[in-house]
């Protein structure tokens, strides 16, 4: 099982706390992700949308996009 994940798969990843906006039966979660390998740093914006259906929260959308 340990061979399934590269040794450096989780090195240099930092998430900020982000923000949550709630709109009745849906919410939007936005956060910032910084990754680094040696001296190369990349920044990404993460947006997730959750929708409440039948009294359960479900993920309706998930996006990770580079910040240029």
Helices and strands as residue ranges (DSSP letters): G 2-4, E 13-15, E 19-23, E 26-37, E 40-53, E 56-66
